[in-house]
Amino acid sequence: MTHRKRRTYDHRVKAQIIATGNPHLFPELQIPLSTCRSWMRRGVGAVMTVDAPLESEAQLRHRIVKLERRVAILAAVLGLVLALLRVSGFKLEMGRVPDAQNKRLLLGAVERARKTMPLARALRVIGLSASRYHDWVGIRTGCSLTDRSSCPRSKPQRLTHAEVETIGDMVQSREHRHMSIRGLALHAQRVGRVFAHPATWAKLIRERGWRRPRLRLHPPKPKVGFRATAPNEAWHVDVTIIKLLDGTKAYLHGVIDNFSRRILAWTVADRLDPMNTCRVLAQAASNLQRPDAKVYMDSGVENLNKDVDALFSGSALQRIIAQIDVSFSNSLIEAWWRSLKFQWLFLHHLDNLATLRRLIEFYVVEHNRTIPHNAFRGQTPDEMYFGRGSTVPDELAERRREARKRRVEQNRRTACTNCRQDESPLDEDIAA
């Protein structure tokens, strides 16, 4: 690739063409018409002359060598600085400069550089876009209008103050509270009040903190349902559907203890069989001498049938239908279904029932034995169910205190010399 050498002309030729207004004054120089028109549009610039006495040829050569050496040093320094910027990864287009003083320093450096180089080249050196530079300059100059953050003349496409007030009135009006933001923006265009995009409405609402008069009144719902005080006081039984990769459905029945959140029994089948509810309840009660727990279930066909009725009629278990016998739902086990599916099952290829059983068995064991529960302050469901983890919360609290203490000691050991010299007695008292 070859670069065309830039042509230069004597300043007297430029002055003569501007004075006469004739771009064809010197045809032998073959000056392009665009160059002549540019001269006539910009006018005669400043011409630098030397009034000092003429120097000898040796002195001029010495000065040229000295200047060339200085230029080479400056070019080397600039190369080192640019290499350092590239290695450090710092880029203005990828970061913010929130400090106004730092912005003024950058703008001042750019103004000084413009005296010797074009603005575009100066901005390219520091990695600052032209739009961002002009935006900073506009913020620095400000606007004399009290109701504007920037001069309207510099941004003629922005909404006027009256249009913004109209949008605010319509957003906060009770007359239009039944409309969505998009519908309200189109309605304002239909009635001829404001012609602005719905995204502009949303931006103004977010920036100005406008609140729509749309207080929703809902019937009170219990935030916390029934909570047992001991294991086997209350159980929850339910069934959930899991779709396999081939589109077939698998039905998972399970029983969870209300007090400990322990999974007491579960089974998977390829069809919805009412007997599976009886099986999981019988399995959960097999280790109890006299099971008299309250069993919460929904009103599905798998729970309300003659087989399940016979099971409850012949045992001390008490059946309670959620949202019928009590006002709250059977959400405790439904929350565990959600955790099982989205935290484990849906991360694997569910190709058949054997794979599904293996994955469910692993997660049930992990849930009961390994995964701590936040409601129990770090205890697992097994520890809550069998009463083996009463000391775990206190032990974890003590370990956290020891970890914080070790962290402080390690950070103090790695402090630099200046930090140790600047450390005051007040800081030592606070740390102690």
C-alpha positions, 0 to 999 in steps of 0.5 A: 500500500502506497501513501500519496505525498501531501502537497504544500504551497507557499502562503503567498500563493494562498493569500493571492487566491483568497484576495482575488477569489479566483481558484484558477489564478496559478494553473501551472501549480495544478492546485485542486479546486477543493483546496482553493475553495477550502482556502477561500472559506477558511481565510488567511491563517496566521503565518509564522516568520522568523525575525531573528538574525540569520544563523550560520549553516553550522549553527542551523545543522546543530539546532536541527540535530538537537531538535531531531534528538528531542523528537526521537526522545518524545516519540520513544516516551510516547511509545512507552506510554501507549504500550503501558496503556495497552498492557494495563488494559485501561480504556476510556470507552470501557470505563467511566470518569465520574470525577469532574476534576478528572474530566477537566484535566482531560479536556485541558490536555486535549485543548493543549494538544489541539494546538499542534495536532488535529482533534480527531488524532488527539482523541484517538491517542487517549481512546476518547470518542468524539461524541463523548468529548463533545458531551463533556464540553457541553456539560462544562459549558452548561446552559443559562436556562434554569429548567434545562440540564443542557442547552436545547440548541445543542440537542434539538431533538430532545423533548421540550420542557412542556412535553416532559411536564405533560408526560409527567402529568399523564403518568401520575394522573388517576384518569389514565392509571388503567393504561400501560406505559405503551398504551398511554404513550400511544394514547397521547399521540392519538389525542395530539398531546405528546409524540414520543416513543414509549421507551422515552416515557419509561426512561423519564419515569425511571429518571424522575421517579414518577409513581403511578397511582396504581395501588393494588389491593389484594386479599391478605394471604398468609406469608407463613403457613402451618409450622410443626413443633416436633418431627412427625407432627405434620406431613405433606404429601403430593405428586408432581409430573416430570416430562422425559425427553421422549415426551412421556410423563413420570409421576413422582409421589413424595412425603415431607416432614413439616418440622425438619423438611426431611423427605420421608418417602418417595416413589416414581411411576409411569402412570398416576396410580392412587395406590402410590399415595398409600405406598409412600404414606405406609413407607413413611409410617413404617418406622413409627410405633403409632403414627398420628401425624396430620397429613396435608394434601390437595384435593387431587384424584390421587388423594381422594379415592377409596384406597386412600380413604381406607388407609386413613380410616384404619390408622391414626393418621389425620387427613387435612385437605389444603385450602378446604379444611385449612386456608393455606396451601400445600406449598411446603412440598411444592417448593421442594418439587421446584428445587428438585427440578430446577436445581438438579433434574433439569440439568440432566438428560431425562431419557428413561425412568431408570435414570430419573430414579437414580437422579432422584435418589441421589438428590433425596440423600443429599437433601436429607444428609448434606445440604444445610437449610437456612431456616435451621441455621445450618442444620440438615433435615436429618439433624433436625429430624433425629435431633443430632444438630442442636450445637451446629448453629453455635459452632458455625457462629464461633467458626465465623468469628474465628475466620474474621479474626484470622482474616484481620490478622492476615491482612495486617501481616500483608500491609505495606510499610506506609500502612504501618506508619500511618496506623494511628493508636485510634485505629488499633483501639478500633481493631481491638 
